[in-house]
Amino acid sequence: MAEVAGAVEIDELLLERIEAGEERPAEDILLLLISHFDMQDQEAVQLWESAGYDGEVPEQIQPKDLPLNQKSIVMLLAVDVRTMYTDGVEVEATPAGLTLTFTQHSEKNQSSPVAKLGMSTEQAQEVLKALYHNLEINKLQSEPKALPSAPDCPHGEHLHEEG
């Protein structure tokens, strides 16, 4: 149950209520469950209809004449373009890649997740390069600039007195 709930990003108790028939899943959750269990088109349509969703069946689960080696993929992406400021990060590495969980500490000194990102190892290396590059640029731009000294220039002392 925990694995499935995590895969479709819902609470385990909600998944239990859905499975017991106590709660009807939202359409997007049902599509994610159908995809997670890699259901065949016909049984996906039957599940869709038995969940009480009348009307047009989503294109993702409409029966198609696909070759056996092709699968339909359902992917829902939550897009949130707000900037989230954090004061911590937890990194989990697997052979497949990295998961970064950005956290924010509260007044009670508890850490709460504010965003979670997953990426391949290759992508993580590119992110690391981009971070390093931008930090170096920022460091150069924030360093104080001084006028070059010009002892051979007759006006050099004059520039330092005014500057």
Summary of the structure (lengths in Angstrom):
residues: 163
radius of gyration: 27.4
end to end distance: 69.9
largest distance: 91.6
contacts: 313
relative contact order: 0.07
helix: 40%
strand: 16%
